[in-house]
Amino acid sequence: MLDATLMTDLLDTPVRASFDADWRPHAVSRGAAAALRPDIGPFAAPASDRPEDLADLAALVTARAAPVLMAQVPEIRVPEGLALLGLVKAVQMVATEAAQSDPTEFRELGPEDAPEMLRLAQLTKPGPFELRTHRLGTFVGLHAEGALVAMAGQRMGFGGYREISGVCVHPDHRGKGHATRLLGAMIGRIRAEGKTPFLHTYADNATAIRLYESLGFELRAELNVAEIA
């Protein structure tokens, strides 16, 4: 079982918590609502579920003229004037005794790698990923024959927690253990910062859940993920 200290409100509302912390430099705000800049990601959240804060979110999304994603454990309230385009379930997993691997095996990726990172993400679809998503945290990758074939990085961050995200491997390079070693390297980096790694995946992705469990992640909660516009 997870330590009770992990059962925090921050982990229940990771998007909102990230806007209050690591995402602050990347946010566009309107009143009590915030959204990532479109070239960084689609996530948005109100400061609370009070009607006035939801109204700020509605105004922000309307001005954005593009759908946003909300993700949290509590039921999502769609602001008046907006429409629910889709709702899926995800699971949140937290590292307890997660295994680490050599963080120096993979090269740290930078702005010059952004187009290649986007192409790999579009091919493998690890989740929301835009041209400048890499600005949200450290990303590392593996190159073969001059091309980026695998990567993993960090996205949400707040308090003592850091999310591992964007884990993907080119179809031609799967079955070689790249994802496992990338996860281990990212766990090591986050642990070195004195923080606890966590991650999200779709609730019906049994293969990914088994992999994460084998690496020492434990299921913490089920999240609602809503696309609204």
VEXSEGU-200985 format. One record per residue: residue number from 1; residue in three letters; x negated, z negated, y of N, C-alpha, C in turn. Coordinates in steps of 0.2 Angstrom, whole numbers, plus 5000, padded with zeros to 4 digits. Example, Ala and Ser with C-alpha at 12.3 -4.5 7.8 and 13.67 -1.06 7.14 Angstrom:
<atom 1; "ALA"; <4934; 4961; 4972>; <4938; 4961; 4978>; <4934; 4961; 4984>> <atom 2; "SER"; <4936; 4965; 4989>; <4932; 4964; 4995>; <4936; 4961; 5000>> 
! end
This chain:
<atom 1; "MET"; <4996; 5000; 4994>; <5000; 5000; 5000>; <4996; 5000; 5006>> <atom 2; "LEU"; <4998; 5003; 5012>; <4995; 5003; 5018>; <4995; 4996; 5021>> <atom 3; "ASP"; <4990; 4995; 5025>; <4989; 4988; 5029>; <4995; 4989; 5034>> <atom 4; "ALA"; <4998; 4983; 5035>; <5004; 4983; 5040>; <5002; 4985; 5047>> <atom 5; "THR"; <4996; 4984; 5048>; <4993; 4986; 5055>; <4994; 4994; 5056>> <atom 6; "LEU"; <4994; 4998; 5051>; <4995; 5005; 5052>; <5002; 5007; 5054>> <atom 7; "MET"; <5007; 5002; 5052>; <5014; 5004; 5054>; <5016; 5003; 5061>> <atom 8; "THR"; <5013; 5007; 5065>; <5014; 5006; 5072>; <5019; 5011; 5075>> <atom 9; "ASP"; <5021; 5009; 5081>; <5026; 5014; 5085>; <5022; 5020; 5087>> <atom 10; "LEU"; <5015; 5020; 5088>; <5012; 5025; 5090>; <5012; 5031; 5084>> <atom 11; "LEU"; <5011; 5029; 5078>; <5011; 5034; 5073>; <5018; 5036; 5072>> <atom 12; "ASP"; <5023; 5033; 5074>; <5030; 5035; 5073>; <5031; 5041; 5078>> <atom 13; "THR"; <5028; 5041; 5084>; <5029; 5046; 5089>; <5022; 5049; 5091>> <atom 14; "PRO"; <5019; 5052; 5086>; <5012; 5054; 5088>; <5011; 5059; 5093>> <atom 15; "VAL"; <5016; 5064; 5095>; <5016; 5068; 5100>; <5016; 5065; 5107>> <atom 16; "ARG"; <5021; 5060; 5107>; <5022; 5056; 5113>; <5015; 5052; 5115>> <atom 17; "ALA"; <5013; 5049; 5109>; <5007; 5045; 5110>; <5001; 5049; 5112>> <atom 18; "SER"; <5000; 5055; 5110>; <4995; 5059; 5112>; <4995; 5061; 5119>> <atom 19; "PHE"; <5001; 5062; 5122>; <5001; 5064; 5129>; <4999; 5058; 5133>> <atom 20; "ASP"; <5000; 5052; 5131>; <4998; 5046; 5134>; <4991; 5045; 5134>> <atom 21; "ALA"; <4987; 5048; 5129>; <4980; 5047; 5128>; <4976; 5053; 5128>> <atom 22; "ASP"; <4974; 5056; 5123>; <4969; 5061; 5122>; <4972; 5068; 5125>> <atom 23; "TRP"; <4978; 5069; 5125>; <4981; 5076; 5127>; <4982; 5076; 5135>> <atom 24; "ARG"; <4981; 5070; 5138>; <4983; 5070; 5146>; <4980; 5076; 5150>> <atom 25; "PRO"; <4973; 5078; 5148>; <4970; 5083; 5152>; <4973; 5090; 5151>> <atom 26; "HIS"; <4977; 5091; 5145>; <4979; 5097; 5143>; <4987; 5098; 5144>> <atom 27; "ALA"; <4990; 5093; 5148>; <4997; 5093; 5148>; <5000; 5096; 5155>> <atom 28; "VAL"; <5006; 5099; 5154>; <5010; 5100; 5160>; <5016; 5095; 5160>> <atom 29; "SER"; <5017; 5092; 5166>; <5022; 5086; 5166>; <5027; 5088; 5171>> <atom 30; "ARG"; <5033; 5085; 5169>; <5038; 5086; 5174>; <5042; 5079; 5173>> <atom 31; "GLY"; <5042; 5075; 5178>; <5045; 5068; 5178>; <5042; 5064; 5172>> <atom 32; "ALA"; <5046; 5062; 5167>; <5044; 5058; 5162>; <5044; 5062; 5155>> <atom 33; "ALA"; <5042; 5069; 5156>; <5041; 5073; 5150>; <5035; 5077; 5151>> <atom 34; "ALA"; <5032; 5079; 5145>; <5025; 5083; 5145>; <5025; 5088; 5140>> <atom 35; "ALA"; <5022; 5093; 5141>; <5021; 5098; 5136>; <5014; 5101; 5136>> <atom 36; "LEU"; <5011; 5103; 5131>; <5004; 5106; 5131>; <5005; 5113; 5134>> <atom 37; "ARG"; <4999; 5115; 5138>; <4999; 5122; 5140>; <5000; 5127; 5135>> <atom 38; "PRO"; <5004; 5132; 5136>; <5006; 5137; 5131>; <5000; 5140; 5127>> <atom 39; "ASP"; <4994; 5140; 5130>; <4988; 5143; 5127>; <4985; 5138; 5123>> <atom 40; "ILE"; <4987; 5132; 5123>; <4984; 5126; 5119>; <4989; 5125; 5113>> <atom 41; "GLY"; <4995; 5124; 5114>; <5000; 5123; 5109>; <5007; 5122; 5111>> <atom 42; "PRO"; <5012; 5121; 5106>; <5019; 5121; 5108>; <5022; 5114; 5109>> <atom 43; "PHE"; <5018; 5109; 5108>; <5021; 5102; 5107>; <5023; 5100; 5114>> <atom 44; "ALA"; <5029; 5096; 5114>; <5032; 5093; 5120>; <5035; 5087; 5118>> <atom 45; "ALA"; <5036; 5082; 5123>; <5039; 5076; 5121>; <5042; 5073; 5128>> <atom 46; "PRO"; <5047; 5069; 5128>; <5049; 5065; 5134>; <5046; 5058; 5133>> <atom 47; "ALA"; <5046; 5054; 5138>; <5043; 5048; 5138>; <5047; 5043; 5134>> <atom 48; "SER"; <5053; 5044; 5133>; <5058; 5040; 5129>; <5064; 5044; 5128>> <atom 49; "ASP"; <5069; 5041; 5124>; <5075; 5045; 5123>; <5080; 5043; 5128>> <atom 50; "ARG"; <5078; 5040; 5133>; <5083; 5039; 5139>; <5086; 5045; 5142>> <atom 51; "PRO"; <5092; 5046; 5143>; <5095; 5052; 5146>; <5091; 5055; 5152>> <atom 52; "GLU"; <5089; 5051; 5156>; <5085; 5054; 5162>; <5078; 5057; 5159>> <atom 53; "ASP"; <5075; 5054; 5154>; <5069; 5057; 5152>; <5070; 5063; 5148>> <atom 54; "LEU"; <5076; 5063; 5144>; <5078; 5070; 5141>; <5079; 5075; 5145>> <atom 55; "ALA"; <5082; 5073; 5151>; <5084; 5078; 5156>; <5077; 5081; 5159>> <atom 56; "ASP"; <5072; 5077; 5160>; <5066; 5080; 5162>; <5063; 5084; 5157>> <atom 57; "LEU"; <5064; 5083; 5151>; <5061; 5087; 5145>; <5065; 5094; 5146>> <atom 58; "ALA"; <5071; 5094; 5147>; <5075; 5100; 5147>; <5073; 5104; 5153>> <atom 59; "ALA"; <5072; 5101; 5158>; <5069; 5105; 5164>; <5062; 5108; 5163>> <atom 60; "LEU"; <5058; 5104; 5160>; <5051; 5107; 5158>; <5052; 5113; 5153>> <atom 61; "VAL"; <5056; 5112; 5148>; <5056; 5118; 5143>; <5060; 5124; 5146>> <atom 62; "THR"; <5065; 5123; 5150>; <5068; 5128; 5154>; <5063; 5132; 5158>> <atom 63; "ALA"; <5059; 5128; 5162>; <5054; 5132; 5166>; <5048; 5135; 5162>> <atom 64; "ARG"; <5047; 5133; 5156>; <5042; 5136; 5152>; <5044; 5142; 5149>> <atom 65; "ALA"; <5051; 5143; 5148>; <5054; 5149; 5145>; <5051; 5151; 5139>> <atom 66; "ALA"; <5049; 5146; 5134>; <5047; 5147; 5128>; <5049; 5141; 5124>> <atom 67; "PRO"; <5050; 5142; 5117>; <5052; 5136; 5113>; <5046; 5131; 5113>> <atom 68; "VAL"; <5048; 5125; 5111>; <5043; 5119; 5110>; <5044; 5116; 5104>> <atom 69; "LEU"; <5039; 5112; 5101>; <5040; 5108; 5095>; <5040; 5101; 5097>> <atom 70; "MET"; <5045; 5097; 5094>; <5045; 5090; 5095>; <5044; 5087; 5087>> <atom 71; "ALA"; <5040; 5082; 5087>; <5038; 5079; 5080>; <5038; 5071; 5081>> <atom 72; "GLN"; <5042; 5068; 5077>; <5042; 5061; 5077>; <5046; 5058; 5071>> <atom 73; "VAL"; <5045; 5052; 5069>; <5049; 5049; 5064>; <5056; 5048; 5065>> <atom 74; "PRO"; <5058; 5045; 5071>; <5065; 5044; 5073>; <5069; 5051; 5073>> <atom 75; "GLU"; <5075; 5050; 5073>; <5079; 5056; 5073>; <5078; 5059; 5080>> <atom 76; "ILE"; <5078; 5066; 5081>; <5076; 5069; 5087>; <5083; 5071; 5091>> <atom 77; "ARG"; <5083; 5069; 5097>; <5089; 5070; 5101>; <5087; 5076; 5105>> <atom 78; "VAL"; <5091; 5081; 5104>; <5090; 5088; 5108>; <5093; 5087; 5115>> <atom 79; "PRO"; <5089; 5088; 5120>; <5092; 5087; 5127>; <5098; 5091; 5129>> <atom 80; "GLU"; <5102; 5089; 5132>; <5108; 5093; 5135>; <5105; 5099; 5138>> <atom 81; "GLY"; <5108; 5105; 5136>; <5106; 5111; 5139>; <5101; 5115; 5135>> <atom 82; "LEU"; <5098; 5112; 5130>; <5094; 5115; 5126>; <5097; 5116; 5119>> <atom 83; "ALA"; <5094; 5121; 5115>; <5097; 5122; 5108>; <5092; 5121; 5103>> <atom 84; "LEU"; <5094; 5118; 5097>; <5090; 5117; 5091>; <5089; 5123; 5088>> <atom 85; "LEU"; <5083; 5126; 5087>; <5082; 5132; 5084>; <5080; 5131; 5077>> <atom 86; "GLY"; <5077; 5126; 5075>; <5075; 5124; 5068>; <5073; 5117; 5067>> <atom 87; "LEU"; <5074; 5114; 5061>; <5072; 5107; 5060>; <5069; 5107; 5053>> <atom 88; "VAL"; <5063; 5105; 5052>; <5060; 5104; 5046>; <5057; 5097; 5045>> <atom 89; "LYS"; <5056; 5095; 5039>; <5053; 5089; 5037>; <5046; 5089; 5036>> <atom 90; "ALA"; <5042; 5085; 5039>; <5035; 5084; 5037>; <5033; 5077; 5035>> <atom 91; "VAL"; <5027; 5077; 5032>; <5025; 5070; 5030>; <5019; 5068; 5034>> <atom 92; "GLN"; <5018; 5062; 5035>; <5012; 5059; 5039>; <5008; 5055; 5034>> <atom 93; "MET"; <5002; 5057; 5033>; <4997; 5053; 5028>; <4991; 5050; 5032>> <atom 94; "VAL"; <4990; 5044; 5030>; <4984; 5040; 5033>; <4979; 5039; 5029>> <atom 95; "ALA"; <4972; 5040; 5031>; <4967; 5039; 5026>; <4965; 5031; 5026>> <atom 96; "THR"; <4965; 5029; 5019>; <4963; 5022; 5018>; <4956; 5022; 5015>> <atom 97; "GLU"; <4955; 5024; 5009>; <4948; 5024; 5006>; <4946; 5032; 5006>> <atom 98; "ALA"; <4948; 5036; 5011>; <4946; 5043; 5010>; <4939; 5044; 5009>> <atom 99; "ALA"; <4937; 5049; 5005>; <4930; 5051; 5004>; <4928; 5055; 5009>> <atom 100; "GLN"; <4921; 5054; 5011>; <4918; 5058; 5016>; <4913; 5063; 5013>> <atom 101; "SER"; <4911; 5068; 5016>; <4906; 5072; 5014>; <4901; 5074; 5020>> <atom 102; "ASP"; <4896; 5077; 5019>; <4891; 5078; 5024>; <4893; 5082; 5030>> <atom 103; "PRO"; <4894; 5079; 5036>; <4897; 5083; 5042>; <4892; 5088; 5044>> <atom 104; "THR"; <4886; 5088; 5042>; <4881; 5093; 5045>; <4881; 5100; 5041>> <atom 105; "GLU"; <4886; 5100; 5035>; <4886; 5106; 5031>; <4889; 5112; 5035>> <atom 106; "PHE"; <4894; 5110; 5040>; <4898; 5115; 5044>; <4895; 5115; 5051>> <atom 107; "ARG"; <4896; 5121; 5054>; <4894; 5122; 5061>; <4900; 5120; 5066>> <atom 108; "GLU"; <4898; 5116; 5071>; <4903; 5115; 5076>; <4905; 5121; 5080>> <atom 109; "LEU"; <4912; 5122; 5080>; <4914; 5128; 5083>; <4915; 5127; 5091>> <atom 110; "GLY"; <4915; 5132; 5095>; <4915; 5132; 5102>; <4920; 5137; 5105>> <atom 111; "PRO"; <4920; 5138; 5112>; <4924; 5143; 5115>; <4923; 5150; 5113>> <atom 112; "GLU"; <4916; 5151; 5111>; <4914; 5158; 5109>; <4917; 5160; 5102>> <atom 113; "ASP"; <4920; 5155; 5098>; <4923; 5156; 5092>; <4930; 5156; 5092>> <atom 114; "ALA"; <4933; 5155; 5098>; <4940; 5155; 5099>; <4944; 5161; 5096>> <atom 115; "PRO"; <4942; 5167; 5097>; <4946; 5173; 5095>; <4946; 5173; 5087>> <atom 116; "GLU"; <4940; 5171; 5084>; <4939; 5172; 5077>; <4944; 5166; 5074>> <atom 117; "MET"; <4944; 5160; 5077>; <4948; 5154; 5075>; <4955; 5156; 5075>> <atom 118; "LEU"; <4957; 5160; 5080>; <4964; 5162; 5080>; <4966; 5167; 5075>> <atom 119; "ARG"; <4962; 5171; 5074>; <4963; 5176; 5068>; <4964; 5173; 5062>> <atom 120; "LEU"; <4959; 5168; 5060>; <4960; 5165; 5054>; <4966; 5161; 5053>> <atom 121; "ALA"; <4968; 5157; 5059>; <4974; 5153; 5059>; <4980; 5158; 5058>> <atom 122; "GLN"; <4980; 5164; 5061>; <4986; 5168; 5060>; <4986; 5171; 5053>> <atom 123; "LEU"; <4981; 5172; 5050>; <4981; 5174; 5043>; <4983; 5169; 5038>> <atom 124; "THR"; <4981; 5163; 5039>; <4982; 5158; 5034>; <4988; 5153; 5036>> <atom 125; "LYS"; <4990; 5153; 5042>; <4996; 5149; 5045>; <4995; 5142; 5043>> <atom 126; "PRO"; <4990; 5138; 5045>; <4990; 5131; 5044>; <4994; 5127; 5048>> <atom 127; "GLY"; <4998; 5130; 5053>; <5002; 5126; 5058>; <5001; 5129; 5065>> <atom 128; "PRO"; <5004; 5126; 5070>; <5004; 5129; 5076>; <4996; 5130; 5079>> <atom 129; "PHE"; <4995; 5135; 5081>; <4988; 5137; 5083>; <4988; 5142; 5088>> <atom 130; "GLU"; <4984; 5141; 5094>; <4984; 5145; 5099>; <4977; 5147; 5101>> <atom 131; "LEU"; <4975; 5151; 5106>; <4969; 5153; 5107>; <4964; 5147; 5109>> <atom 132; "ARG"; <4967; 5142; 5113>; <4963; 5137; 5115>; <4965; 5130; 5112>> <atom 133; "THR"; <4968; 5130; 5106>; <4970; 5124; 5103>; <4963; 5120; 5101>> <atom 134; "HIS"; <4958; 5124; 5101>; <4951; 5120; 5099>; <4949; 5115; 5105>> <atom 135; "ARG"; <4952; 5116; 5110>; <4951; 5111; 5116>; <4953; 5104; 5114>> <atom 136; "LEU"; <4958; 5103; 5110>; <4961; 5097; 5108>; <4956; 5092; 5104>> <atom 137; "GLY"; <4951; 5095; 5102>; <4946; 5090; 5098>; <4941; 5095; 5094>> <atom 138; "THR"; <4936; 5091; 5091>; <4931; 5095; 5087>; <4933; 5099; 5082>> <atom 139; "PHE"; <4931; 5105; 5081>; <4932; 5109; 5075>; <4926; 5111; 5072>> <atom 140; "VAL"; <4926; 5112; 5066>; <4920; 5114; 5062>; <4922; 5120; 5058>> <atom 141; "GLY"; <4917; 5124; 5056>; <4919; 5130; 5052>; <4913; 5132; 5047>> <atom 142; "LEU"; <4915; 5136; 5043>; <4910; 5139; 5038>; <4910; 5147; 5039>> <atom 143; "HIS"; <4904; 5150; 5040>; <4904; 5157; 5040>; <4901; 5160; 5034>> <atom 144; "ALA"; <4903; 5166; 5032>; <4900; 5170; 5027>; <4900; 5177; 5029>> <atom 145; "GLU"; <4895; 5180; 5028>; <4894; 5187; 5029>; <4896; 5189; 5037>> <atom 146; "GLY"; <4894; 5184; 5041>; <4895; 5185; 5048>; <4902; 5184; 5050>> <atom 147; "ALA"; <4907; 5181; 5046>; <4913; 5180; 5048>; <4915; 5173; 5047>> <atom 148; "LEU"; <4920; 5170; 5051>; <4923; 5163; 5050>; <4927; 5164; 5044>> <atom 149; "VAL"; <4926; 5160; 5039>; <4930; 5160; 5033>; <4934; 5153; 5031>> <atom 150; "ALA"; <4932; 5148; 5035>; <4935; 5142; 5034>; <4934; 5137; 5040>> <atom 151; "MET"; <4939; 5133; 5041>; <4938; 5128; 5047>; <4943; 5122; 5046>> <atom 152; "ALA"; <4941; 5117; 5050>; <4946; 5111; 5051>; <4944; 5108; 5057>> <atom 153; "GLY"; <4949; 5104; 5060>; <4948; 5101; 5067>; <4952; 5095; 5068>> <atom 154; "GLN"; <4952; 5094; 5074>; <4956; 5088; 5076>; <4961; 5090; 5082>> <atom 155; "ARG"; <4967; 5087; 5082>; <4972; 5089; 5086>; <4975; 5083; 5090>> <atom 156; "MET"; <4979; 5079; 5087>; <4982; 5073; 5090>; <4977; 5067; 5090>> <atom 157; "GLY"; <4978; 5063; 5096>; <4973; 5057; 5096>; <4976; 5052; 5101>> <atom 158; "PHE"; <4975; 5046; 5098>; <4978; 5040; 5102>; <4976; 5034; 5099>> <atom 159; "GLY"; <4974; 5029; 5103>; <4972; 5022; 5101>; <4967; 5023; 5096>> <atom 160; "GLY"; <4967; 5020; 5090>; <4962; 5021; 5085>; <4963; 5026; 5080>> <atom 161; "TYR"; <4967; 5031; 5081>; <4969; 5036; 5077>; <4967; 5043; 5079>> <atom 162; "ARG"; <4965; 5047; 5074>; <4963; 5054; 5076>; <4966; 5059; 5070>> <atom 163; "GLU"; <4970; 5064; 5072>; <4973; 5068; 5067>; <4968; 5074; 5065>> <atom 164; "ILE"; <4968; 5075; 5058>; <4964; 5081; 5056>; <4970; 5087; 5055>> <atom 165; "SER"; <4968; 5093; 5058>; <4972; 5098; 5058>; <4969; 5105; 5058>> <atom 166; "GLY"; <4973; 5110; 5057>; <4970; 5117; 5057>; <4965; 5118; 5051>> <atom 167; "VAL"; <4967; 5115; 5045>; <4963; 5116; 5039>; <4965; 5122; 5036>> <atom 168; "CYS"; <4960; 5127; 5036>; <4962; 5133; 5033>; <4956; 5137; 5030>> <atom 169; "VAL"; <4957; 5141; 5025>; <4952; 5145; 5021>; <4955; 5152; 5020>> <atom 170; "HIS"; <4950; 5157; 5022>; <4952; 5164; 5021>; <4954; 5165; 5013>> <atom 171; "PRO"; <4959; 5169; 5012>; <4961; 5170; 5005>; <4956; 5172; 5000>> <atom 172; "ASP"; <4951; 5176; 5003>; <4946; 5179; 4999>; <4940; 5173; 4997>> <atom 173; "HIS"; <4941; 5168; 5000>; <4936; 5162; 4999>; <4939; 5156; 4997>> <atom 174; "ARG"; <4945; 5156; 4994>; <4948; 5150; 4991>; <4945; 5149; 4984>> <atom 175; "GLY"; <4946; 5143; 4982>; <4944; 5141; 4975>; <4937; 5139; 4975>> <atom 176; "LYS"; <4934; 5138; 4980>; <4927; 5136; 4981>; <4925; 5129; 4983>> <atom 177; "GLY"; <4931; 5125; 4984>; <4930; 5118; 4987>; <4929; 5118; 4994>> <atom 178; "HIS"; <4930; 5123; 4998>; <4929; 5123; 5005>; <4933; 5118; 5009>> <atom 179; "ALA"; <4940; 5118; 5007>; <4945; 5114; 5010>; <4943; 5106; 5009>> <atom 180; "THR"; <4941; 5105; 5003>; <4939; 5098; 5001>; <4933; 5096; 5005>> <atom 181; "ARG"; <4928; 5100; 5006>; <4922; 5098; 5009>; <4923; 5098; 5017>> <atom 182; "LEU"; <4927; 5102; 5019>; <4929; 5102; 5027>; <4933; 5096; 5028>> <atom 183; "LEU"; <4938; 5094; 5024>; <4941; 5088; 5025>; <4937; 5082; 5025>> <atom 184; "GLY"; <4932; 5081; 5020>; <4927; 5076; 5020>; <4923; 5075; 5026>> <atom 185; "ALA"; <4921; 5081; 5028>; <4916; 5081; 5034>; <4920; 5079; 5040>> <atom 186; "MET"; <4926; 5081; 5041>; <4930; 5079; 5047>; <4932; 5071; 5046>> <atom 187; "ILE"; <4933; 5069; 5040>; <4934; 5062; 5039>; <4928; 5058; 5042>> <atom 188; "GLY"; <4922; 5060; 5040>; <4916; 5057; 5042>; <4915; 5057; 5049>> <atom 189; "ARG"; <4917; 5062; 5053>; <4916; 5062; 5060>; <4921; 5057; 5063>> <atom 190; "ILE"; <4927; 5057; 5061>; <4932; 5052; 5064>; <4930; 5045; 5062>> <atom 191; "ARG"; <4928; 5044; 5056>; <4925; 5037; 5054>; <4919; 5035; 5059>> <atom 192; "ALA"; <4915; 5040; 5060>; <4909; 5038; 5064>; <4911; 5036; 5071>> <atom 193; "GLU"; <4917; 5038; 5073>; <4919; 5036; 5080>; <4923; 5030; 5080>> <atom 194; "GLY"; <4923; 5027; 5074>; <4927; 5020; 5073>; <4934; 5021; 5073>> <atom 195; "LYS"; <4937; 5027; 5071>; <4944; 5028; 5071>; <4947; 5030; 5064>> <atom 196; "THR"; <4953; 5030; 5063>; <4956; 5031; 5057>; <4959; 5038; 5057>> <atom 197; "PRO"; <4957; 5042; 5052>; <4960; 5049; 5051>; <4967; 5049; 5048>> <atom 198; "PHE"; <4971; 5053; 5051>; <4978; 5054; 5048>; <4979; 5062; 5049>> <atom 199; "LEU"; <4984; 5064; 5045>; <4986; 5071; 5045>; <4994; 5072; 5044>> <atom 200; "HIS"; <4996; 5078; 5045>; <5003; 5080; 5043>; <5003; 5086; 5039>> <atom 201; "THR"; <5008; 5087; 5035>; <5009; 5093; 5031>; <5017; 5093; 5030>> <atom 202; "TYR"; <5019; 5099; 5028>; <5026; 5100; 5027>; <5028; 5096; 5020>> <atom 203; "ALA"; <5034; 5093; 5021>; <5036; 5089; 5015>; <5036; 5092; 5008>> <atom 204; "ASP"; <5038; 5099; 5009>; <5038; 5102; 5002>; <5032; 5106; 5000>> <atom 205; "ASN"; <5026; 5104; 5003>; <5020; 5107; 5002>; <5016; 5102; 4997>> <atom 206; "ALA"; <5019; 5103; 4990>; <5016; 5098; 4985>; <5009; 5099; 4984>> <atom 207; "THR"; <5006; 5105; 4984>; <4999; 5106; 4983>; <4995; 5103; 4988>> <atom 208; "ALA"; <4997; 5103; 4994>; <4993; 5100; 5000>; <4993; 5093; 4999>> <atom 209; "ILE"; <4999; 5090; 4998>; <5000; 5083; 4997>; <4995; 5080; 4991>> <atom 210; "ARG"; <4995; 5084; 4986>; <4991; 5081; 4980>; <4984; 5081; 4982>> <atom 211; "LEU"; <4981; 5087; 4986>; <4974; 5087; 4988>; <4973; 5081; 4992>> <atom 212; "TYR"; <4977; 5080; 4997>; <4976; 5074; 5002>; <4976; 5067; 4998>> <atom 213; "GLU"; <4980; 5067; 4994>; <4980; 5060; 4990>; <4974; 5059; 4986>> <atom 214; "SER"; <4971; 5065; 4983>; <4965; 5065; 4979>; <4959; 5063; 4983>> <atom 215; "LEU"; <4960; 5064; 4990>; <4954; 5062; 4995>; <4955; 5055; 4998>> <atom 216; "GLY"; <4961; 5052; 4996>; <4961; 5045; 4998>; <4966; 5044; 5004>> <atom 217; "PHE"; <4970; 5049; 5005>; <4976; 5048; 5010>; <4982; 5045; 5007>> <atom 218; "GLU"; <4986; 5041; 5010>; <4992; 5039; 5008>; <4998; 5041; 5012>> <atom 219; "LEU"; <5003; 5042; 5009>; <5009; 5044; 5012>; <5012; 5038; 5017>> <atom 220; "ARG"; <5013; 5039; 5023>; <5015; 5034; 5027>; <5023; 5035; 5029>> <atom 221; "ALA"; <5024; 5041; 5031>; <5031; 5042; 5034>; <5033; 5049; 5034>> <atom 222; "GLU"; <5040; 5050; 5034>; <5042; 5057; 5035>; <5044; 5058; 5042>> <atom 223; "LEU"; <5042; 5064; 5044>; <5043; 5066; 5051>; <5048; 5071; 5052>> <atom 224; "ASN"; <5052; 5071; 5057>; <5056; 5077; 5059>; <5052; 5081; 5064>> <atom 225; "VAL"; <5053; 5088; 5063>; <5049; 5092; 5067>; <5055; 5097; 5069>> <atom 226; "ALA"; <5056; 5098; 5076>; <5061; 5102; 5078>; <5058; 5107; 5083>> <atom 227; "GLU"; <5061; 5113; 5083>; <5059; 5118; 5088>; <5065; 5119; 5092>> <atom 228; "ILE"; <5064; 5118; 5099>; <5070; 5118; 5103>; <5068; 5123; 5109>> <atom 229; "ALA"; <5073; 5126; 5112>; <5072; 5130; 5118>; <5079; 5130; 5122>> 
! end
